[in-house]
């Protein structure tokens, strides 16, 4: 209750940044996790919103209103008290653990989009975080975020046909520190590709020259 929505200008411009504030409580003093999903003109602006909180025996529930709940494959460990906020997180082995089964709704084509994740790692192995790609090679279109085994940076790549990398961003800093981080890769097809780590812009490049090149592919969108 007591929800307050503020804009950066104090008005209601389309260029405003919006921030929501809220108070929550439980009459039995149980802990509460708030899951916020933004809508514009009645439609969710997120296609997939998956916080990995407890939901019966299904902990890969989508809260975007598009019902893109995932299917857990392999044997990832779900920690009910894990995560940056202590309300749940999955641990993937980097071999055959992942969440998939999302269908074609996450095929971006030539649209603008963003990828966002919270993660923690202490390994020096390569790790794919999230994306729609052919992991074992190939030169088909794809987009994905991953952690490099050579510099321990987060990378965000977008690839069109014939392995043309229209976007290759990196976080600049080492994230192999066993600390929770927040990463966002924003892809504005007629503007810039930008990577933010923990709220700080780390890398951005112009990608407007490739605005008409499609990222559509028949790969599976996967987390982990």
BABADO-121100 format. One line per 3 residues: number of its first residue (from 0); for each residue x, y, z of N, C-alpha, C. Coordinates in pm, whole numbers, plus 32768, in hexadecimal, padded with zeros to 4 digits. Atoms other than C-alpha are relative to their C-alpha. Example, Ala and Ser with C-alpha at 12.3 -4.5 7.8 and 13.67 -1.06 7.14 Angstrom:
2
0	8059:7F89:8000:84CE:7E3E:830C:805A:8078:8000 ~ 7FAE:7F89:7FFA:8557:7F96:82CA:7FB3:806D:8049
END
This chain:
224
0	8055:7F8A:8000:8000:8000:8000:8059:807C:8000 ~ 7FB7:7F81:8001:8062:8172:7FFD:8065:8005:7F8D ~ 7FAB:7FFD:8076:80EB:8160:7E9C:800B:808E:7FCC
3	7FE7:7F7A:8035:818B:82A2:7E19:8052:7FF3:7F80 ~ 7FB8:8000:807F:81F9:82D8:7CB0:8034:808C:7FE5 ~ 7FC0:7F7F:801A:82F2:83F0:7C6E:803F:8002:7F76
6	7FBA:7FED:807F:8376:847A:7B27:8077:805C:8017 ~ 7F86:7FB3:7FED:84CC:8518:7AF9:7FEA:8097:7FF1 ~ 801A:7F71:8012:8436:8665:7A8A:7F91:8033:805A
9	8074:7FD8:7FB2:8308:8665:7B6E:7F84:800D:7FAB ~ 8071:7FFA:805D:822A:865F:7A3A:7FE1:7F74:7FCC ~ 8023:8083:8039:81B8:8548:7954:802F:7FF9:7F6F
12	7FC8:8001:8086:82A0:855F:7826:802B:7F73:7FD9 ~ 7FD4:8084:802F:82F4:8433:774D:8095:7FEB:8016 ~ 7F70:800A:7FEA:8465:847F:7790:8024:7FF2:8094
15	7FE5:8009:7F70:8440:846B:790B:802D:7F75:8029 ~ 7FE3:807C:7FBA:84E0:8360:79E0:7F9C:7FF3:8072 ~ 8064:8018:7F99:83DA:82C7:7AC4:8037:7FA8:806E
18	7FD7:804F:7F8C:8418:8242:7C22:7F86:7FE5:8057 ~ 8071:8022:7FAB:831B:8188:7CF7:8033:7FE2:808E ~ 7FE2:8018:7F72:8325:8187:7E74:7F84:7FC0:8040
21	8071:8044:7FC2:824F:80A9:7F52:8024:7FD3:808D ~ 7FF3:8039:7F7A:821A:8034:80B6:7FB8:7F7A:7FFF ~ 803F:8084:7FF8:81D1:7EC5:80F8:8008:7FCC:808F
24	7FFC:8042:7F7E:817A:7E01:8230:7FA8:7F85:7FFB ~ 8051:8079:7FF6:80E6:7CB3:8291:7FCB:7FF8:808E ~ 803D:8002:7F7C:7FF2:7C8B:83B0:803C:7F95:805A
27	7FBF:8069:7FB3:80AC:7B4E:841A:8097:8014:800A ~ 7F71:7FDF:7FFD:8200:7BF7:83FA:8053:7FA2:7FA9 ~ 7FB3:804F:8060:8261:7B0E:82DE:804D:805E:7FA4
30	7FB1:7FAF:805C:836F:7B8C:81F6:7FB7:800C:7F79 ~ 8047:7FE2:807C:82F5:7C24:80AE:8064:8023:7F93 ~ 7FB3:7FD8:8076:8391:7C35:7F57:7FA1:8047:7FA1
33	8050:7FB7:8061:8304:7D3F:7E71:8036:7FE6:7F73 ~ 7FDB:8014:808C:8305:7CF0:7CFC:7FB7:806A:7FAF ~ 8039:7F91:804D:82CE:7E23:7C23:800A:7FE4:7F6C
36	7FFE:800E:8091:826D:7E09:7AB6:7FC1:807D:7FC3 ~ 802D:7F83:803A:824C:7F47:79E8:7FAB:7FE7:7F83 ~ 8058:8005:8075:8134:7F79:78EA:7FF9:808A:7FBF
39	8016:7F83:804A:8107:8081:77DD:7F88:7FED:7FA5 ~ 807D:800A:804B:7FB1:80BD:7747:7FBF:7F76:8010 ~ 8041:807D:7FDF:7F39:7F81:77F2:804B:7F82:7FDA
42	7FB3:8073:802C:804B:7E9F:7767:8085:7FFC:8049 ~ 7F81:8010:7FBA:8177:7E16:7823:8073:8028:7FA4 ~ 7F8A:7FDC:804F:82BE:7EB2:77AD:806D:7F97:800D
45	7FA6:8072:7FF7:8375:7D7A:7821:7FC0:7F87:7FBF ~ 8030:807A:803E:8353:7C3E:7753:8018:7F8A:805D ~ 7FDF:8069:7FA0:83F2:7B6B:7864:802F:8042:8081
48	7FDE:7FC9:7F7D:8400:7BC6:79D7:8003:7F8B:8062 ~ 7FF2:807D:7FB6:8489:7AA2:7A9F:805E:8013:8078 ~ 7FAC:7FE7:7F8A:8505:7AE8:7C04:802D:7F83:804B
51	7FD7:807F:7FC1:852C:7975:7C66:7FD6:7FF5:8092 ~ 8030:8010:7F78:8466:799C:7DA5:7FAF:7F7F:800C ~ 804C:807B:7FE9:83AB:7876:7E42:7F72:800E:7FCA
54	8088:8002:8036:826A:781F:7D88:7FD3:7F70:7FF9 ~ 8021:808E:7FF9:81FC:76C8:7DFB:807B:7FAF:7FD9 ~ 7F8D:804C:8030:82D8:75D1:7D44:8033:8037:7F7A
57	7FD7:7FC0:807D:8304:76BF:7C1B:8043:8084:8024 ~ 7FB5:7F89:7FD7:8416:77BC:7C61:8039:804B:7F89 ~ 7FD8:7FB9:8079:8440:7836:7AFA:7F84:803F:7FC1
60	807D:7FC3:8029:82FB:78F9:7AE6:8018:8089:7FC1 ~ 7FF9:7F80:8044:82D4:7A1E:79F6:7F91:805C:8033 ~ 8061:7FA0:7FCD:8228:7B55:7A83:7FE8:8072:7F9E
63	8011:7F95:8064:821E:7C1C:793E:7F71:800E:7FD0 ~ 808A:800C:802F:80AF:7BBF:78FC:7FF8:7FBC:7F78 ~ 7FFE:804A:807D:811D:7B09:77BD:8007:7F69:8015
66	8000:808F:7FDE:812C:79B9:7872:8073:7FB5:7FBD ~ 7F8A:8041:803A:828C:7968:77FB:8050:7FB4:8069 ~ 7FBB:804D:7F98:82DE:788B:7925:8059:7F96:7FBF
69	7F9D:8058:803C:8410:77B5:78E5:7FF8:7F70:802F ~ 7FF2:808D:7FDB:8462:7644:78F6:808F:7FE9:802E ~ 7F7C:8018:7FC6:8583:75DF:79D6:8039:7F7E:7FC8
72	7FBE:8075:803A:8679:74EF:792D:8087:7FE9:8044 ~ 7F89:8023:7FB4:87A5:7436:79B7:7FDB:7FF5:8092 ~ 801D:8009:7F71:87BA:744E:7B2F:8035:807B:8049
75	7FD3:7F8A:7FB8:87EF:75B8:7B99:7FCA:8000:808E ~ 8027:7FFE:7F73:87E1:75EE:7D0F:7FB7:8081:801E ~ 804B:7F89:7FD7:86D2:76D9:7D89:8010:8012:8096
78	7FE8:7FDF:7F74:8731:7780:7ED0:7F92:805F:802E ~ 8074:7FB1:7FD6:85FB:7801:7F83:8026:8080:8049 ~ 7FD3:7F87:7FBA:86C5:7900:804A:8073:8044:7FB5
81	7F96:7FC4:8051:87B9:7956:7F32:7FD0:807F:7FBB ~ 8022:7F86:8049:87BA:7A82:7E4D:802F:807D:8047 ~ 7FD2:7F81:7FC7:8817:7BEC:7E85:7FA8:802F:8073
84	805B:7FD5:7F97:86E4:7C1A:7F62:7FD8:7F8F:805E ~ 801C:806F:7FA6:86D9:7AC1:8005:7F7C:7FBB:7FE9 ~ 8081:803C:801D:8593:7A57:7F5D:8006:7F94:7F96
87	7FF6:806F:805D:8619:794F:7E72:8059:801C:7F89 ~ 7FAA:7FF6:8075:8715:790F:7D5D:8025:7F74:7FD2 ~ 7FCE:807D:8038:8789:77FA:7C76:8097:8005:7FF4
90	7F71:8011:8018:88EE:777A:7C67:8010:7F9C:7F8D ~ 7FEE:8051:8078:8956:76F1:7B11:808E:7FC9:7FFB ~ 7F7C:803F:8000:8A77:7600:7ADA:8057:8028:7F89
93	7FB2:7FD6:8074:8AE5:769D:798F:8014:7F94:7F99 ~ 7FF2:8070:805E:8AC6:754D:78DD:7F7B:7FE4:7FBA ~ 8080:8023:803E:895F:74DE:78A5:7F88:8032:8050
96	806E:7FC4:7FB4:8890:75A8:799F:7FD1:807F:7FBA ~ 8035:7F85:803A:87A9:76AD:7909:7F68:8003:8011 ~ 8092:7FEF:8005:8647:7736:78F9:7FDD:802A:7F72
99	8025:7FE5:808A:85A4:7733:77A2:7F6C:7FEC:7FEA ~ 808B:801A:8020:8460:76E6:76EF:7FAB:807D:7FF1 ~ 8049:7F81:8006:83FE:784F:76AB:7FBA:8019:7F7B
102	8041:7FEC:8082:8395:782E:753D:803E:8073:7FB2 ~ 7FCA:7F9B:805B:83C0:7936:742F:7FE4:808E:802B ~ 8023:7F79:7FD7:833B:7A5E:74F4:807C:8054:801D
105	7F84:7FB8:7FE1:84A3:7ABB:754C:805B:800B:7F86 ~ 7FB6:7FEA:807C:8511:7ACC:73E0:7FF7:8094:7FDD ~ 8004:7F6F:8005:8572:7C3C:73C2:7FFC:803A:7F73
108	8003:7FCB:8088:859B:7C63:7249:804F:8082:7FF4 ~ 7FC0:7F7D:8009:85E7:7DD6:720D:7FCE:805F:806D ~ 8039:7FAD:7F97:853B:7E51:7349:8069:802B:8066
111	7FB1:7FD8:7F8D:85D8:7F13:7469:7FE2:7F9F:8072 ~ 8018:8057:7F8D:8604:7E43:75A5:806D:8015:8069 ~ 7F9E:7FFE:7F94:86BC:7E25:76EF:8004:7F77:8043
114	7FEC:8076:7FAE:874A:7CFF:77B0:802E:802F:8089 ~ 7FDE:7FD6:7F78:8763:7D1C:792B:800D:7F86:8058 ~ 7FEE:8073:7FA6:87E3:7C2F:7A36:8049:802B:807E
117	7FAE:7FFA:7F87:8864:7C17:7B98:804A:7F7C:8009 ~ 7FAF:8079:8001:897F:7B20:7BC0:8071:800A:8066 ~ 7F89:800A:7FAA:8A9B:7AAB:7C9F:8052:7F8B:7FD1
120	7FA9:806C:802D:8BC6:79DF:7C31:8088:8009:8043 ~ 7F78:8006:7FCB:8D10:796E:7CBF:8058:7FA6:7FAC ~ 7FB5:805A:8056:8D80:7893:7B9E:804B:804D:7F95
123	7FB5:7FC4:806D:8E7E:78E0:7A90:7FDD:7FBE:7F7B ~ 802C:8040:807B:8DC9:7808:798F:7FA3:805C:7FB3 ~ 8061:7FB7:8051:8D03:7895:786D:7F74:7FDC:802D
126	8089:8019:7FD8:8B95:78BC:78C4:7F9E:8051:7FAF ~ 806C:7FBB:8047:8A67:790D:77ED:7F91:801F:8063 ~ 8062:7FD5:7F9E:896C:79D4:78B8:7F72:7FFA:7FC9
129	8087:7FF3:8036:8843:7A1C:77DA:8009:8023:7F6C ~ 7FFE:7FDB:808C:87F6:7A2B:7669:7FC1:7F98:7FA6 ~ 803A:8055:8066:877C:798B:7529:806F:7FE4:7F9B
132	7F87:8019:804D:88A8:78E5:7488:8017:7F6B:7FED ~ 7FD1:8087:8017:8948:77AB:7401:8085:7FF2:8048 ~ 7F8A:8003:7FAA:8A42:775B:7515:8075:7FB9:7FC0
135	7F93:8053:8035:8B0A:765A:7452:802D:802B:7F74 ~ 7FCC:7FCD:807F:8B67:7739:732E:7F94:801D:7F9B ~ 805F:7FD9:8067:8AC6:7798:71E8:8005:8096:7FEA
138	7FF9:7F72:801F:8AA1:78E9:7140:7F75:803A:7FE7 ~ 8087:7FCC:800A:892C:7922:7165:7FEF:8077:805D ~ 8019:7F8E:7FA8:889D:7A5F:7201:7FEA:7FD5:8091
141	8011:801E:7F72:889C:7A6C:737D:8016:807E:8052 ~ 7FE1:7F95:7FA0:88A8:7B50:74AD:800B:7FC0:8089 ~ 7FE8:8043:7F81:892B:7AFC:7607:805E:8051:8059
144	7F9E:7FCD:7F9F:89E3:7B64:7744:804D:7F8A:8039 ~ 7FAD:806C:7FCD:8B05:7A94:77C3:8076:803A:804D ~ 7F8A:7FD8:7FB3:8C34:7A9F:78A8:807A:7FBB:7FC3
147	7F88:8033:8043:8D8A:7A76:7808:805D:7FBB:8063 ~ 7F9F:8047:7FAD:8E85:797C:7891:808A:8040:7FF8 ~ 7F7C:7FC2:8010:8FA6:7A59:781E:800F:8080:8051
150	7FF4:7F83:7FB3:8F54:7BA5:78C9:7F96:800E:806D ~ 8067:8000:7F99:8E2B:7B4F:79AB:7FA4:807A:7FF7 ~ 805E:7F93:801A:8D63:7C6C:7910:7F7A:7FC7:7FD1
153	8080:801F:803E:8BF2:7C5F:78BB:8001:803A:7F73 ~ 8006:7FD3:808B:8BC0:7C77:7743:7F6F:7FF6:7FCF ~ 8082:8006:8042:8A89:7CC3:7677:801A:8005:7F6A
156	7FE7:800A:808F:8A8F:7C57:750A:7F7C:7FF2:7FB4 ~ 806D:8015:805F:899B:7C6D:73E9:8040:7FE3:7F7A ~ 7FC1:8031:8079:89EF:7BB1:72AC:7F96:7FEA:7F94
159	805A:8018:806F:8945:7BB7:7158:8038:7F8E:7FAB ~ 7FD4:806E:8056:896F:7AC0:703A:8093:800E:7FDB ~ 7F72:8006:8025:8AD0:7A56:6FD9:805B:803A:806B
162	7FAE:7FD9:7F8C:8B53:7AA7:7136:8028:8094:7FFF ~ 7FE7:7F70:7FFD:8B3A:7C21:710C:7FD8:8036:8089 ~ 801B:7FCF:7F7A:8B5B:7CA8:726D:7FD8:8093:7FF9
165	802C:7F75:8001:8A87:7DE2:7272:800D:803F:808B ~ 7FF4:7FCE:7F77:8AB6:7DFF:73EA:8060:7FA7:804D ~ 7FA1:804B:7FAD:8BD9:7D98:74C9:802A:805B:8073
168	7FEA:7FAC:7F8B:8BCE:7E3C:761F:8041:7FAF:8070 ~ 7FCB:8044:7F8A:8C8D:7DEB:775E:7FFC:805C:8078 ~ 8012:7FB6:7F83:8C78:7E54:78C9:807F:8046:8030
171	7F7F:7FC2:7FE1:8DEA:7EBC:78DA:803B:7FCB:8083 ~ 7FCE:802A:7F7D:8E03:7E3F:7A42:7FE8:7F6A:8016 ~ 8007:808D:7FDA:8E37:7CE1:7AD2:7F87:7FEA:805B
174	8075:801F:7FAD:8CF5:7C4A:7B5E:800D:7F7A:8046 ~ 7FE6:8080:7FBF:8D92:7B08:7BDE:8025:8017:8092 ~ 7FE3:7FD7:7F77:8D74:7B7C:7D47:7F9E:7FC9:8066
177	8064:803D:7FA6:8C55:7AAC:7DDC:7FA8:8068:8044 ~ 8058:7F95:7FD0:8B89:7BEB:7E08:7F8D:800F:7F9D ~ 8072:7FED:805A:8A2D:7C2B:7D7D:8011:8080:7FB0
180	7FFA:7F8E:805C:8A2C:7D11:7C4E:7F7E:800A:7FB2 ~ 8075:7FE5:8054:891D:7DAE:7B79:8033:8030:7F79 ~ 7FD0:7FDC:8086:8957:7DC0:7A00:7F89:8016:7FA3
183	8065:7FE3:8065:8887:7E59:78EA:8046:8018:7F7C ~ 7FD2:7FE7:8088:88CB:7E4A:7775:7F8A:803A:7FB3 ~ 806A:7FBA:8047:87F7:7F48:76B8:8024:800B:7F6D
186	7FE5:8004:808F:87DA:7F25:753E:7F99:8058:7FB8 ~ 8052:7FA1:804B:874C:8054:7486:802C:7FF6:7F6E ~ 7FD1:8028:8085:8758:7FE0:731C:8025:8075:7FA5
189	7FD9:7F8D:8051:8765:813C:7281:804C:8068:8052 ~ 7FB2:7FA8:7FA9:8838:81CD:739A:807C:7FBC:8034 ~ 7F8A:8037:7FC1:892B:8133:7490:7FE3:7F7B:8046
192	8000:8073:7FA8:8973:7FE9:7536:804D:8027:807E ~ 7FC3:7FD2:7F84:89C5:8022:76A6:7FFF:7F92:8068 ~ 7FF7:8062:7F93:8A38:7F48:77C8:8015:8049:8084
195	7FF9:7FC5:7F7B:89FC:7FB0:7931:8020:7F92:8065 ~ 7FE1:805D:7F93:8A95:7F01:7A5E:7FEC:8049:8084 ~ 801F:7FC5:7F7E:8A08:7F50:7BB6:7FDC:8094:7FF4
198	8033:7F78:8013:8962:8089:7B2F:805E:8061:7FBB ~ 7F9D:7FA9:803E:8A9A:8113:7A84:8014:7FD8:7F6E ~ 7FE7:801B:808D:8AC0:8131:790A:8093:7FDD:7FED
201	7F77:802F:8012:8BF6:8067:78AF:802E:8005:7F6F ~ 7FD7:8008:808C:8BF1:8055:7734:7F87:801D:7FA9 ~ 806C:7FEE:8062:8B1C:80DA:7618:803C:8020:7F78
204	7FD3:7FED:808A:8B41:80DD:749F:7F87:801A:7FA8 ~ 806B:7FE8:8061:8A73:8159:737A:7FE9:7F83:7FAD ~ 8023:8074:8052:89BB:8042:72C7:7F99:8023:7F96
207	8068:7FD3:805D:88D6:8113:71E9:8018:7FCF:7F71 ~ 7FE2:802F:8088:898B:809B:70AE:7FC8:7F75:7FE6 ~ 8030:8089:800D:88FD:7F3F:70F1:7F6D:7FF2:8024
210	808A:8000:7FCE:8797:7FA0:7145:7FA5:7FA1:7FB3 ~ 8056:8056:8050:8706:7ED2:7029:8028:7F6F:7FFD ~ 7FD0:808A:8001:87C9:7D93:706C:7FBD:7FB1:8070
213	8053:804B:7FA2:86EF:7C8F:7114:8052:7FA1:8058 ~ 7FC7:8061:7FA2:874C:7BC3:7246:7FA8:7F84:800D ~ 805B:8072:7FF8:8633:7ACA:7208:804A:7F7D:7FE9
216	7FC1:8084:800D:869B:7960:7233:7FA5:7F98:803D ~ 8052:806D:7FCB:860F:780C:728E:8041:7FBD:8078 ~ 7FC1:8037:7F88:86F0:77D6:73BD:7F9F:800C:8078
219	804E:7FF6:7F85:8660:77A5:7519:8033:8073:8056 ~ 7FD9:7F9C:7F9D:865E:78C9:7609:8018:7FB8:8084 ~ 7FDB:8049:7F86:870E:7852:7743:8038:805D:806A
222	7FC3:7FC0:7F8B:876F:78C7:789D:805A:7F98:8041 ~ 7FA4:805D:7FC1:88A4:7826:7932:8059:7FB8:7F9D
END
